Amino acid sequence: MTTGARRRAWGGSLCHHELMVDGGSETEILQRAPHASAGVRPALADLSTALERLGIDIVGPLPPGLSRTLLYETMGPDGRGVVKVLGADPAAVDGHDLHSFRLKPRQVAFLRRMLPAVAELHVPVLHELDGDGWSAHIMPWAEGEHLLQNPSRSRQRLLEVVETLCVRGWQERRPSEPGNLARTLVGRIWRRWSFLEGVVPAAALAGRGMRVNSVACRPLREVLAEAAALLPPLEPAHLAPPVHGDLNTRNVVMGAAGVRLIDPRGSLEDLDPCYDVGKLLLSVSMWDAFADGSGSGRVVVDGEAADVQVPTLPGRARLLADLPSLLADSHGLPEALGPRWPARLALVHACHTVAEAACRVSDARAKCLPPATIAHHACAFLLVGLVLLEDAVARVRGQNDVDLADHLQLMSIFYGSEV
């Protein structure tokens, strides 16, 4: 087997390898990945060869969660580690594609130059491996628990994370541009619209709308149009550097060293801090429970029980109810978020929930899950997001100040008994 590689430095200990591997056979790394789709199998064969050249052994696969990427525990010259691999897929939703994956180390390198206090929170990528239609990142193992793994410390840890990121990055002010919110929130849903068509109920997207758990909802197309019209007065006065961009609780590791961050979005664009705070809200309200598959709530559409369930986790309803006051009392955060941040955060969280429906379609298809499972995942996020967005729009339309706690209480209509 012949291998050509080019190596270049990107700062720190990061090394970049562009690999072209000819031929090869099924290898141990491939044999230990029965969950890998056929499209990524050639990448795994090439990856095995690349890891062998670096003196890195595969210990075994790790649970991928909701992500389309494949994860493996490794052991090598730098000790215990993780390798994360992604193959090219033209059908991947934006942000989950190979281009964004390859930008993740660039984002951390950018932060290392601009905000070193934030960059040092990110678990470094020691090696990048790029092949024909695939890439892999090799990182040291981050010891600790994910942000909300210990329920008894959830509030304390959430406060520590938002205050740490606020002091180190979100208070850094960058100029904003008109239309930033509409492009970031509403535009993202329009870009992902095709993923929803034919998967979620047509009435939820256009046409007559529907009643979801007794809440009257207009079709998403109509609600999005009004949301876009309401956004200009809510534009943040300033943006911040891209501190993370995908701040779900599984991307925050709490250990002896304090807060560590993994898996940033893969973007160099300045960002409204509400975007990342909204990701934390989505994790608490719904995303984490989907990742764990623990418990379930009920969804009723137009008076009939739908074949859709909203997973719940013990204690999350109470934690969600406490979050608005926790955020308001966090040192420096209200100032970093700017005026009318509760109204903006309500819309951000609702749009994140809707946008996640398309992510579930894209990632579930990559895993070759059954169409019924794909529809279940997408409908749960779409219907909950539609209810949240309808309510947020009504509140913003009617008043200057939005009671964020009262708005988030709406999630209780979806939760089951294990809350």
DRENDO-1510 file (C-alpha; in Angstrom, 1 decimal, always signed):
<recs>
REC; n; res; u; v; w
REC; 1; MET; +0.0; +0.0; +0.0 .
REC; 2; THR; +1.3; +3.4; -0.9 .
REC; 3; THR; +0.5; +6.5; +1.1 .
REC; 4; GLY; +1.2; +10.1; +0.2 .
REC; 5; ALA; +1.0; +12.7; +3.0 .
REC; 6; ARG; +1.7; +16.4; +3.4 .
REC; 7; ARG; +2.2; +18.0; +6.8 .
REC; 8; ARG; +1.8; +21.6; +7.9 .
REC; 9; ALA; +1.5; +23.3; +11.2 .
REC; 10; TRP; -1.5; +25.3; +12.3 .
REC; 11; GLY; -0.2; +26.5; +15.7 .
REC; 12; GLY; +0.3; +24.9; +19.0 .
REC; 13; SER; +0.6; +21.1; +18.9 .
REC; 14; LEU; -1.8; +20.8; +16.0 .
REC; 15; CYS; -0.5; +18.8; +13.0 .
REC; 16; HIS; -2.4; +18.5; +9.7 .
REC; 17; HIS; -2.0; +15.5; +7.3 .
REC; 18; GLU; -3.5; +15.2; +3.9 .
REC; 19; LEU; -3.7; +11.5; +3.1 .
REC; 20; MET; -4.3; +9.6; -0.2 .
REC; 21; VAL; -4.4; +5.8; +0.3 .
REC; 22; ASP; -4.6; +3.4; -2.6 .
REC; 23; GLY; -6.0; -0.1; -2.2 .
REC; 24; GLY; -6.1; -1.7; +1.2 .
REC; 25; SER; -8.3; -4.2; +2.9 .
REC; 26; GLU; -10.8; -4.4; +5.8 .
REC; 27; THR; -8.9; -3.6; +9.0 .
REC; 28; GLU; -9.5; -3.9; +12.7 .
REC; 29; ILE; -10.9; -0.4; +12.9 .
REC; 30; LEU; -13.5; -1.3; +10.3 .
REC; 31; GLN; -14.4; -4.6; +11.9 .
REC; 32; ARG; -15.1; -2.8; +15.2 .
REC; 33; ALA; -17.5; -0.4; +13.6 .
REC; 34; PRO; -20.6; -2.5; +12.7 .
REC; 35; HIS; -22.7; +0.7; +13.0 .
REC; 36; ALA; -20.8; +2.4; +10.2 .
REC; 37; SER; -22.7; +3.1; +7.1 .
REC; 38; ALA; -21.4; +1.8; +3.8 .
REC; 39; GLY; -20.5; +5.2; +2.6 .
REC; 40; VAL; -17.9; +5.7; +5.4 .
REC; 41; ARG; -16.3; +2.3; +5.2 .
REC; 42; PRO; -13.6; +3.2; +2.7 .
REC; 43; ALA; -12.7; +6.1; +5.0 .
REC; 44; LEU; -12.3; +3.7; +8.0 .
REC; 45; ALA; -9.9; +1.5; +6.0 .
REC; 46; ASP; -7.8; +4.6; +5.1 .
REC; 47; LEU; -8.0; +5.9; +8.7 .
REC; 48; SER; -6.7; +2.6; +10.1 .
REC; 49; THR; -3.6; +2.9; +7.9 .
REC; 50; ALA; -3.1; +6.6; +8.9 .
REC; 51; LEU; -3.4; +5.7; +12.6 .
REC; 52; GLU; -0.9; +2.9; +12.3 .
REC; 53; ARG; +1.7; +5.4; +10.8 .
REC; 54; LEU; +1.1; +7.6; +13.9 .
REC; 55; GLY; +1.6; +4.7; +16.3 .
REC; 56; ILE; -2.0; +5.0; +17.5 .
REC; 57; ASP; -4.1; +1.9; +18.4 .
REC; 58; ILE; -7.9; +1.7; +18.4 .
REC; 59; VAL; -9.3; +0.5; +21.7 .
REC; 60; GLY; -12.9; +0.3; +20.5 .
REC; 61; PRO; -15.9; +2.3; +19.3 .
REC; 62; LEU; -17.6; +4.9; +21.5 .
REC; 63; PRO; -21.4; +5.6; +21.4 .
REC; 64; PRO; -22.0; +8.2; +18.7 .
REC; 65; GLY; -25.2; +9.6; +20.3 .
REC; 66; LEU; -27.3; +11.6; +17.8 .
REC; 67; SER; -24.3; +12.6; +15.7 .
REC; 68; ARG; -23.4; +11.2; +12.2 .
REC; 69; THR; -19.7; +11.1; +13.1 .
REC; 70; LEU; -18.0; +7.9; +14.3 .
REC; 71; LEU; -16.1; +8.0; +17.6 .
REC; 72; TYR; -13.3; +5.6; +18.8 .
REC; 73; GLU; -11.2; +5.4; +21.9 .
REC; 74; THR; -7.5; +5.3; +21.1 .
REC; 75; MET; -4.2; +4.7; +22.8 .
REC; 76; GLY; -1.0; +6.2; +21.4 .
REC; 77; PRO; +2.2; +8.2; +22.1 .
REC; 78; ASP; +0.1; +11.0; +23.7 .
REC; 79; GLY; -1.8; +8.5; +25.9 .
REC; 80; ARG; -5.5; +7.8; +25.9 .
REC; 81; GLY; -7.4; +9.7; +23.3 .
REC; 82; VAL; -10.4; +9.9; +20.9 .
REC; 83; VAL; -10.6; +9.9; +17.2 .
REC; 84; LYS; -13.6; +11.3; +15.5 .
REC; 85; VAL; -14.2; +10.6; +11.8 .
REC; 86; LEU; -16.7; +11.9; +9.3 .
REC; 87; GLY; -17.2; +11.1; +5.6 .
REC; 88; ALA; -18.4; +13.4; +2.9 .
REC; 89; ASP; -22.2; +13.4; +2.3 .
REC; 90; PRO; -23.7; +15.9; -0.1 .
REC; 91; ALA; -27.1; +15.3; +1.6 .
REC; 92; ALA; -25.7; +16.5; +5.0 .
REC; 93; VAL; -27.5; +19.4; +6.6 .
REC; 94; ASP; -25.4; +22.6; +6.9 .
REC; 95; GLY; -23.2; +22.5; +10.0 .
REC; 96; HIS; -23.1; +18.7; +10.0 .
REC; 97; ASP; -21.1; +18.6; +6.7 .
REC; 98; LEU; -17.5; +17.8; +6.0 .
REC; 99; HIS; -16.6; +21.4; +5.4 .
REC; 100; SER; -17.8; +22.5; +8.8 .
REC; 101; PHE; -16.0; +19.5; +10.4 .
REC; 102; ARG; -12.8; +20.6; +8.8 .
REC; 103; LEU; -13.3; +24.1; +10.1 .
REC; 104; LYS; -13.5; +23.1; +13.8 .
REC; 105; PRO; -9.7; +23.2; +14.3 .
REC; 106; ARG; -9.5; +26.4; +12.4 .
REC; 107; GLN; -12.0; +27.9; +14.8 .
REC; 108; VAL; -9.9; +27.0; +17.8 .
REC; 109; ALA; -6.8; +28.3; +16.1 .
REC; 110; PHE; -8.6; +31.5; +15.4 .
REC; 111; LEU; -9.6; +31.8; +19.1 .
REC; 112; ARG; -6.0; +31.0; +20.1 .
REC; 113; ARG; -5.0; +34.2; +18.3 .
REC; 114; MET; -7.9; +36.4; +19.3 .
REC; 115; LEU; -9.1; +35.0; +22.7 .
REC; 116; PRO; -6.5; +32.7; +24.2 .
REC; 117; ALA; -8.4; +32.5; +27.4 .
REC; 118; VAL; -11.3; +30.8; +25.5 .
REC; 119; ALA; -9.0; +28.7; +23.3 .
REC; 120; GLU; -7.4; +27.1; +26.4 .
REC; 121; LEU; -10.9; +25.8; +27.4 .
REC; 122; HIS; -11.1; +23.8; +24.1 .
REC; 123; VAL; -9.7; +20.3; +24.1 .
REC; 124; PRO; -7.0; +20.5; +21.4 .
REC; 125; VAL; -7.0; +18.6; +18.2 .
REC; 126; LEU; -3.5; +16.9; +18.1 .
REC; 127; HIS; -3.8; +15.6; +14.6 .
REC; 128; GLU; -6.0; +16.2; +11.6 .
REC; 129; LEU; -6.3; +13.4; +9.0 .
REC; 130; ASP; -7.8; +14.4; +5.6 .
REC; 131; GLY; -8.4; +11.8; +2.9 .
REC; 132; ASP; -10.5; +11.7; -0.3 .
REC; 133; GLY; -13.9; +12.6; +1.0 .
REC; 134; TRP; -13.3; +12.1; +4.7 .
REC; 135; SER; -11.5; +13.7; +7.7 .
REC; 136; ALA; -10.6; +12.6; +11.2 .
REC; 137; HIS; -9.6; +14.5; +14.3 .
REC; 138; ILE; -7.4; +12.9; +17.0 .
REC; 139; MET; -7.8; +14.5; +20.5 .
REC; 140; PRO; -6.6; +13.7; +24.0 .
REC; 141; TRP; -9.2; +12.1; +26.3 .
REC; 142; ALA; -11.1; +14.7; +28.3 .
REC; 143; GLU; -11.5; +13.3; +31.8 .
REC; 144; GLY; -14.7; +14.3; +33.6 .
REC; 145; GLU; -18.5; +14.3; +33.2 .
REC; 146; HIS; -20.7; +16.1; +30.7 .
REC; 147; LEU; -22.2; +19.3; +32.0 .
REC; 148; LEU; -25.5; +17.9; +33.4 .
REC; 149; GLN; -24.4; +14.3; +34.1 .
REC; 150; ASN; -24.6; +14.9; +37.8 .
REC; 151; PRO; -28.2; +16.2; +38.5 .
REC; 152; SER; -27.3; +17.4; +42.0 .
REC; 153; ARG; -24.7; +19.8; +40.6 .
REC; 154; SER; -26.6; +21.0; +37.5 .
REC; 155; ARG; -27.4; +24.5; +38.6 .
REC; 156; GLN; -24.0; +25.1; +40.0 .
REC; 157; ARG; -22.3; +23.8; +36.8 .
REC; 158; LEU; -24.5; +25.7; +34.5 .
REC; 159; LEU; -23.7; +28.9; +36.4 .
REC; 160; GLU; -20.0; +28.2; +36.2 .
REC; 161; VAL; -20.1; +27.6; +32.5 .
REC; 162; VAL; -22.1; +30.7; +31.5 .
REC; 163; GLU; -20.0; +32.9; +33.8 .
REC; 164; THR; -16.7; +31.5; +32.6 .
REC; 165; LEU; -17.7; +31.9; +28.9 .
REC; 166; CYS; -19.1; +35.4; +29.6 .
REC; 167; VAL; -15.9; +36.6; +31.3 .
REC; 168; ARG; -13.5; +35.0; +28.8 .
REC; 169; GLY; -15.4; +35.6; +25.5 .
REC; 170; TRP; -19.0; +36.8; +25.4 .
REC; 171; GLN; -18.1; +40.2; +26.8 .
REC; 172; GLU; -15.7; +40.8; +23.9 .
REC; 173; ARG; -17.6; +43.2; +21.6 .
REC; 174; ARG; -17.6; +43.0; +17.8 .
REC; 175; PRO; -19.8; +45.1; +15.5 .
REC; 176; SER; -23.1; +43.7; +14.5 .
REC; 177; GLU; -24.8; +44.0; +11.1 .
REC; 178; PRO; -28.5; +44.6; +10.3 .
REC; 179; GLY; -30.3; +41.4; +9.5 .
REC; 180; ASN; -27.9; +39.2; +11.5 .
REC; 181; LEU; -30.7; +37.6; +13.5 .
REC; 182; ALA; -32.9; +36.9; +10.5 .
REC; 183; ARG; -30.0; +35.3; +8.6 .
REC; 184; THR; -28.8; +33.3; +11.5 .
REC; 185; LEU; -32.1; +32.0; +12.8 .
REC; 186; VAL; -34.8; +32.2; +10.2 .
REC; 187; GLY; -32.5; +31.8; +7.2 .
REC; 188; ARG; -31.1; +28.6; +8.7 .
REC; 189; ILE; -34.6; +27.1; +8.8 .
REC; 190; TRP; -35.3; +28.1; +5.2 .
REC; 191; ARG; -32.0; +26.5; +4.1 .
REC; 192; ARG; -33.1; +23.3; +5.8 .
REC; 193; TRP; -36.7; +23.3; +4.5 .
REC; 194; SER; -36.2; +20.5; +2.0 .
REC; 195; PHE; -35.2; +18.1; +4.8 .
REC; 196; LEU; -38.6; +18.5; +6.4 .
REC; 197; GLU; -40.8; +18.1; +3.3 .
REC; 198; GLY; -42.3; +14.7; +3.0 .
REC; 199; VAL; -41.2; +13.8; +6.6 .
REC; 200; VAL; -43.2; +16.0; +8.9 .
REC; 201; PRO; -47.0; +16.7; +8.4 .
REC; 202; ALA; -47.6; +19.0; +5.5 .
REC; 203; ALA; -50.0; +21.1; +7.6 .
REC; 204; ALA; -47.2; +22.0; +10.0 .
REC; 205; LEU; -45.2; +23.6; +7.2 .
REC; 206; ALA; -47.8; +25.3; +5.0 .
REC; 207; GLY; -51.6; +25.4; +4.6 .
REC; 208; ARG; -54.0; +25.3; +7.5 .
REC; 209; GLY; -51.7; +24.7; +10.5 .
REC; 210; MET; -52.8; +22.5; +13.4 .
REC; 211; ARG; -53.5; +22.2; +17.1 .
REC; 212; VAL; -50.6; +20.7; +19.0 .
REC; 213; ASN; -51.4; +19.6; +22.5 .
REC; 214; SER; -54.4; +22.0; +22.4 .
REC; 215; VAL; -52.2; +25.0; +21.3 .
REC; 216; ALA; -53.4; +26.5; +18.0 .
REC; 217; CYS; -50.4; +26.8; +15.6 .
REC; 218; ARG; -50.2; +28.5; +12.2 .
REC; 219; PRO; -48.1; +26.7; +9.6 .
REC; 220; LEU; -44.4; +27.2; +10.1 .
REC; 221; ARG; -44.0; +29.2; +6.9 .
REC; 222; GLU; -46.4; +31.9; +8.2 .
REC; 223; VAL; -44.9; +32.0; +11.7 .
REC; 224; LEU; -41.4; +32.3; +10.3 .
REC; 225; ALA; -42.4; +35.2; +8.2 .
REC; 226; GLU; -43.8; +37.1; +11.2 .
REC; 227; ALA; -40.7; +36.2; +13.3 .
REC; 228; ALA; -38.5; +37.6; +10.6 .
REC; 229; ALA; -40.5; +40.9; +10.7 .
REC; 230; LEU; -40.2; +41.1; +14.5 .
REC; 231; LEU; -36.5; +40.5; +14.7 .
REC; 232; PRO; -35.0; +43.9; +13.6 .
REC; 233; PRO; -35.7; +45.7; +16.9 .
REC; 234; LEU; -34.2; +42.7; +18.8 .
REC; 235; GLU; -30.9; +42.8; +17.0 .
REC; 236; PRO; -28.0; +42.7; +19.5 .
REC; 237; ALA; -25.9; +45.9; +19.6 .
REC; 238; HIS; -22.8; +43.8; +19.5 .
REC; 239; LEU; -21.7; +40.3; +18.6 .
REC; 240; ALA; -18.9; +38.2; +20.1 .
REC; 241; PRO; -16.2; +36.0; +18.6 .
REC; 242; PRO; -17.3; +32.4; +17.9 .
REC; 243; VAL; -16.6; +31.0; +21.4 .
REC; 244; HIS; -18.3; +27.7; +20.5 .
REC; 245; GLY; -21.4; +27.7; +18.3 .
REC; 246; ASP; -22.9; +24.3; +19.3 .
REC; 247; LEU; -23.0; +24.6; +23.1 .
REC; 248; ASN; -25.1; +21.6; +24.0 .
REC; 249; THR; -24.4; +20.1; +27.4 .
REC; 250; ARG; -22.6; +17.0; +25.9 .
REC; 251; ASN; -20.0; +19.4; +24.4 .
REC; 252; VAL; -19.0; +20.7; +27.9 .
REC; 253; VAL; -16.9; +18.4; +30.1 .
REC; 254; MET; -16.6; +19.2; +33.8 .
REC; 255; GLY; -13.5; +17.7; +35.4 .
REC; 256; ALA; -10.7; +18.5; +37.8 .
REC; 257; ALA; -9.5; +21.2; +35.4 .
REC; 258; GLY; -12.9; +22.9; +35.4 .
REC; 259; VAL; -14.7; +23.7; +32.2 .
REC; 260; ARG; -13.5; +22.0; +29.0 .
REC; 261; LEU; -15.1; +22.4; +25.6 .
REC; 262; ILE; -15.3; +19.9; +22.7 .
REC; 263; ASP; -16.7; +19.9; +19.2 .
REC; 264; PRO; -17.2; +23.6; +18.3 .
REC; 265; ARG; -19.5; +24.4; +15.4 .
REC; 266; GLY; -16.8; +24.9; +12.8 .
REC; 267; SER; -17.3; +28.6; +12.0 .
REC; 268; LEU; -15.1; +31.8; +12.1 .
REC; 269; GLU; -18.1; +34.2; +12.1 .
REC; 270; ASP; -18.9; +36.4; +15.0 .
REC; 271; LEU; -22.0; +35.3; +16.9 .
REC; 272; ASP; -24.7; +36.6; +19.2 .
REC; 273; PRO; -24.0; +35.0; +22.6 .
REC; 274; CYS; -27.7; +34.3; +22.8 .
REC; 275; TYR; -27.1; +31.6; +20.1 .
REC; 276; ASP; -25.0; +29.5; +22.4 .
REC; 277; VAL; -27.2; +30.2; +25.5 .
REC; 278; GLY; -30.1; +29.0; +23.4 .
REC; 279; LYS; -28.2; +25.8; +22.6 .
REC; 280; LEU; -27.9; +25.2; +26.4 .
REC; 281; LEU; -31.7; +25.8; +26.7 .
REC; 282; LEU; -32.4; +23.3; +23.9 .
REC; 283; SER; -30.2; +20.7; +25.7 .
REC; 284; VAL; -32.0; +21.2; +29.0 .
REC; 285; SER; -35.5; +21.3; +27.4 .
REC; 286; MET; -35.3; +18.4; +24.9 .
REC; 287; TRP; -32.0; +17.5; +23.2 .
REC; 288; ASP; -30.3; +15.7; +26.0 .
REC; 289; ALA; -33.4; +13.5; +26.6 .
REC; 290; PHE; -33.4; +12.5; +23.0 .
REC; 291; ALA; -29.7; +11.6; +23.2 .
REC; 292; ASP; -30.4; +9.4; +26.2 .
REC; 293; GLY; -33.8; +8.2; +25.1 .
REC; 294; SER; -35.1; +8.3; +28.7 .
REC; 295; GLY; -38.8; +8.6; +29.4 .
REC; 296; SER; -41.5; +10.0; +27.1 .
REC; 297; GLY; -44.2; +12.6; +26.9 .
REC; 298; ARG; -47.3; +12.7; +24.7 .
REC; 299; VAL; -48.1; +14.7; +21.6 .
REC; 300; VAL; -51.7; +15.3; +20.4 .
REC; 301; VAL; -52.3; +16.8; +17.0 .
REC; 302; ASP; -55.8; +18.0; +16.1 .
REC; 303; GLY; -57.3; +16.1; +19.0 .
REC; 304; GLU; -55.8; +12.8; +18.1 .
REC; 305; ALA; -52.7; +11.1; +19.7 .
REC; 306; ALA; -49.8; +11.4; +17.3 .
REC; 307; ASP; -47.2; +8.7; +16.8 .
REC; 308; VAL; -44.7; +11.1; +18.3 .
REC; 309; GLN; -43.2; +11.2; +21.8 .
REC; 310; VAL; -41.0; +13.8; +23.5 .
REC; 311; PRO; -38.5; +12.2; +25.8 .
REC; 312; THR; -38.0; +13.7; +29.2 .
REC; 313; LEU; -35.3; +13.4; +31.9 .
REC; 314; PRO; -35.9; +13.5; +35.6 .
REC; 315; GLY; -35.6; +17.0; +37.1 .
REC; 316; ARG; -35.3; +18.8; +33.7 .
REC; 317; ALA; -38.7; +20.6; +34.0 .
REC; 318; ARG; -37.6; +22.1; +37.4 .
REC; 319; LEU; -34.1; +23.0; +36.0 .
REC; 320; LEU; -35.7; +24.6; +32.9 .
REC; 321; ALA; -38.0; +26.7; +35.2 .
REC; 322; ASP; -35.0; +27.9; +37.2 .
REC; 323; LEU; -32.8; +28.8; +34.2 .
REC; 324; PRO; -34.3; +32.3; +33.4 .
REC; 325; SER; -33.5; +33.5; +37.0 .
REC; 326; LEU; -30.1; +31.7; +36.9 .
REC; 327; LEU; -29.2; +33.5; +33.7 .
REC; 328; ALA; -30.5; +36.9; +34.9 .
REC; 329; ASP; -28.3; +36.5; +38.1 .
REC; 330; SER; -25.2; +35.3; +36.3 .
REC; 331; HIS; -22.3; +37.8; +36.7 .
REC; 332; GLY; -22.0; +39.9; +33.6 .
REC; 333; LEU; -24.3; +37.8; +31.3 .
REC; 334; PRO; -27.3; +40.1; +31.0 .
REC; 335; GLU; -24.9; +42.9; +30.0 .
REC; 336; ALA; -23.1; +40.7; +27.5 .
REC; 337; LEU; -26.5; +39.6; +26.0 .
REC; 338; GLY; -27.7; +43.2; +25.8 .
REC; 339; PRO; -31.2; +44.8; +25.9 .
REC; 340; ARG; -34.3; +42.7; +25.5 .
REC; 341; TRP; -32.3; +39.5; +25.8 .
REC; 342; PRO; -35.2; +37.4; +27.2 .
REC; 343; ALA; -37.3; +38.1; +24.1 .
REC; 344; ARG; -34.4; +37.3; +21.8 .
REC; 345; LEU; -33.5; +34.2; +23.7 .
REC; 346; ALA; -37.1; +32.9; +23.5 .
REC; 347; LEU; -37.0; +33.2; +19.7 .
REC; 348; VAL; -33.5; +31.8; +19.5 .
REC; 349; HIS; -34.5; +28.7; +21.5 .
REC; 350; ALA; -37.6; +28.2; +19.5 .
REC; 351; CYS; -35.7; +28.5; +16.2 .
REC; 352; HIS; -33.0; +26.1; +17.5 .
REC; 353; THR; -35.8; +23.5; +18.2 .
REC; 354; VAL; -37.3; +23.8; +14.8 .
REC; 355; ALA; -33.9; +23.7; +13.0 .
REC; 356; GLU; -33.0; +20.6; +15.0 .
REC; 357; ALA; -35.8; +18.7; +13.2 .
REC; 358; ALA; -33.8; +18.9; +10.0 .
REC; 359; CYS; -30.7; +17.8; +11.7 .
REC; 360; ARG; -32.5; +14.7; +13.0 .
REC; 361; VAL; -33.6; +13.9; +9.4 .
REC; 362; SER; -30.1; +14.4; +8.0 .
REC; 363; ASP; -28.2; +12.4; +10.7 .
REC; 364; ALA; -30.7; +9.6; +10.9 .
REC; 365; ARG; -30.6; +9.1; +7.2 .
REC; 366; ALA; -26.8; +8.9; +7.4 .
REC; 367; LYS; -27.2; +6.1; +9.9 .
REC; 368; CYS; -29.8; +4.3; +7.7 .
REC; 369; LEU; -32.5; +4.4; +10.4 .
REC; 370; PRO; -36.0; +3.3; +9.4 .
REC; 371; PRO; -38.2; +6.0; +7.8 .
REC; 372; ALA; -40.6; +5.8; +10.7 .
REC; 373; THR; -37.9; +6.5; +13.2 .
REC; 374; ILE; -36.7; +9.4; +11.2 .
REC; 375; ALA; -40.2; +10.9; +11.0 .
REC; 376; HIS; -40.6; +10.4; +14.8 .
REC; 377; HIS; -37.4; +12.3; +15.6 .
REC; 378; ALA; -38.1; +15.1; +13.2 .
REC; 379; CYS; -41.8; +15.5; +14.1 .
REC; 380; ALA; -41.0; +15.8; +17.8 .
REC; 381; PHE; -38.6; +18.7; +17.4 .
REC; 382; LEU; -40.7; +20.3; +14.7 .
REC; 383; LEU; -44.0; +20.2; +16.6 .
REC; 384; VAL; -42.5; +21.4; +19.9 .
REC; 385; GLY; -40.5; +24.1; +18.1 .
REC; 386; LEU; -43.7; +25.3; +16.3 .
REC; 387; VAL; -45.5; +25.6; +19.6 .
REC; 388; LEU; -42.6; +27.5; +21.2 .
REC; 389; LEU; -42.1; +29.8; +18.1 .
REC; 390; GLU; -45.9; +30.6; +17.9 .
REC; 391; ASP; -45.8; +31.6; +21.6 .
REC; 392; ALA; -42.6; +33.5; +21.4 .
REC; 393; VAL; -43.8; +35.5; +18.4 .
REC; 394; ALA; -47.1; +36.3; +20.1 .
REC; 395; ARG; -45.2; +37.6; +23.2 .
REC; 396; VAL; -42.7; +39.7; +21.3 .
REC; 397; ARG; -45.5; +41.1; +19.1 .
REC; 398; GLY; -47.5; +42.1; +22.2 .
REC; 399; GLN; -45.0; +43.7; +24.6 .
REC; 400; ASN; -41.4; +44.9; +25.0 .
REC; 401; ASP; -40.5; +42.6; +27.8 .
REC; 402; VAL; -41.0; +38.8; +27.6 .
REC; 403; ASP; -41.5; +36.6; +30.7 .
REC; 404; LEU; -39.0; +33.9; +29.7 .
REC; 405; ALA; -39.9; +31.7; +32.6 .
REC; 406; ASP; -43.6; +31.8; +31.7 .
REC; 407; HIS; -42.7; +31.1; +28.0 .
REC; 408; LEU; -40.6; +28.1; +28.9 .
REC; 409; GLN; -43.3; +26.7; +31.1 .
REC; 410; LEU; -45.0; +25.8; +27.8 .
REC; 411; MET; -42.7; +22.8; +27.6 .
REC; 412; SER; -44.6; +21.2; +30.4 .
REC; 413; ILE; -47.5; +20.3; +28.1 .
REC; 414; PHE; -45.1; +17.8; +26.4 .
REC; 415; TYR; -43.4; +16.3; +29.4 .
REC; 416; GLY; -44.5; +13.0; +30.8 .
REC; 417; SER; -44.6; +12.1; +34.5 .
REC; 418; GLU; -40.8; +11.8; +34.9 .
REC; 419; VAL; -39.9; +15.4; +35.2 .
</recs>
